[in-house]
Amino acid sequence: MIDLRFADRVLEVQPSATFKYDAAAKKPGVINLTVGRPDFDTPQVIKEAAKKALDEGRVHYTPSKGIPELRKAIAEKLEAENNIADLDKDKILVSGGGKQIIYCILMALAGKGDAVAIPNPSWVSYEAQIKLANAEVEWLTLKPEEGFVPGDDFMTQLEETNAKLLILNSPSNPTGAVIPERTIKKIMDICAEKEMFVISDEIYEKLIYEGKHYSPASEYENVITVNGFSKSYSMTGWRLGYCAYANRDVIDRIDIIHQQSLSCCTSFAQYGALAAFSDEAKNASDKMCEEFRSRRNYVMQRIREMDDVVCVRPNGAFYVFPYFNGPDDLELADKLLEKGVGVVPGSAFGSQGRGCIRISYGSANTNLLSQAFDRIIG
Ligand SMILES: Cc1ncc(COP(=O)(O)O)c(C=O)c1O
């Protein structure tokens, strides 16, 4: 047999921990709280639009950046809802999910000798993608007792870092934390002073239960906004995400990575996504958000009944990230799996996640959550 030598990049980067724990939780009888997706169907109006596009023969390559109608609708949404000025369809790039967009941005902006700062803990793919881009990861500390909202230590580390880029994520995976506007502005002021560029990952924007979403690109120049359809419209399988930036040249550079790896996104999926801007889709998304709010409230009520667990109520996304004062989180996740509950150990998201577990209530209704907590405390 040929002795196949793998490239260093693939030897350094681990498979996604969330996919791994999700697979382990697929055993019969296990309540799976690992999944980072809503258990809702995609709104009918979006599905109909995609079906219509198929019937009309829209089955070919599209322009690399995405169909113009969709990019125009995205630019208008960002202007109307997020107060981001000076956008048009040429300043939008649609790629295969928020994940692919962030990968394209990192491949275009970060390389050997560069460092990229990310919150500790944060979504598993940031670290992996930074490493795939041959850049270094710099972790900025978040704390369970501060509800994982950036505090003094985070700001000091940000001031001291030589990183070229910062990835911000609000609402956050894995913590559910929504960063208040004043805190984002403090972060952005530091970044602007240091001439650091920011990637603002706003994929959970529509899933906020208290507080308001703030897009830093509404007031700051040094920020690329990332968003998508997966979480807001339960379209995780459609693989559509986008980024926006007021300078077209930057988008064109990012598009080189997208074009040379994916060419363009699935044609009929893009026509479906156009319908996400309809009132019908918005109503469906609002309804989903209401259901998640009530699940979040239920989960918090059960967590508050537990001894020795620190968990500030998260205001967004569909995750809670309780800190268990004591046990090792990898052992805890294994123990909970034996009890029939699948969760992701916190250390998969960074060292500050040690002792925590990520519970997703995106894919389990209150009845299932109730059974899961009975097993956890049992
Ligand atoms: C913080 C964060 N950003 C981006 C994504 C990417 O989502 P998608 O690629 O499905 O658009 C995810 C998905 O889990 C996420 O949690």
The ligand as an SDF file (V2000), in Angstrom:
LIG
                    3D

 16 16  0  0  0  0  0  0  0  0999 V2000
  -21.1580   31.1050   15.6340 C   0  0  0  0  0  0  0  0  0  0  0  0
  -21.4480   30.4390   14.3420 C   0  0  0  0  0  0  0  0  0  0  0  0
  -21.0740   31.0520   13.2190 N   0  0  0  0  0  0  0  0  0  0  0  0
  -21.3160   30.5070   12.0180 C   0  0  0  0  0  0  0  0  0  0  0  0
  -21.9590   29.3000   11.9180 C   0  0  0  0  0  0  0  0  0  0  0  0
  -22.1410   28.7430   10.5280 C   0  0  0  0  0  0  0  0  0  0  0  0
  -23.4350   28.4120   10.2020 O   0  0  0  0  0  0  0  0  0  0  0  0
  -23.7810   28.0020    8.6950 P   0  0  0  0  0  0  0  0  0  0  0  0
  -22.5190   27.5860    8.0430 O   0  0  0  0  0  0  0  0  0  0  0  0
  -24.7600   26.8860    8.8170 O   0  0  0  0  0  0  0  0  0  0  0  0
  -24.3570   29.2370    8.0650 O   0  0  0  0  0  0  0  0  0  0  0  0
  -22.3480   28.6100   13.0670 C   0  0  0  0  0  0  0  0  0  0  0  0
  -22.9880   27.2830   12.9850 C   0  0  0  0  0  0  0  0  0  0  0  0
  -23.0750   26.5440   13.9320 O   0  0  0  0  0  0  0  0  0  0  0  0
  -22.1190   29.2120   14.3150 C   0  0  0  0  0  0  0  0  0  0  0  0
  -22.5010   28.6280   15.4510 O   0  0  0  0  0  0  0  0  0  0  0  0
  1  2  1  0
  2  3  1  0
  2 15  2  0
  3  4  2  0
  4  5  1  0
  5  6  1  0
  5 12  2  0
  6  7  1  0
  7  8  1  0
  8  9  2  0
  8 10  1  0
  8 11  1  0
 12 13  1  0
 12 15  1  0
 13 14  2  0
 15 16  1  0
M  END
$$$$
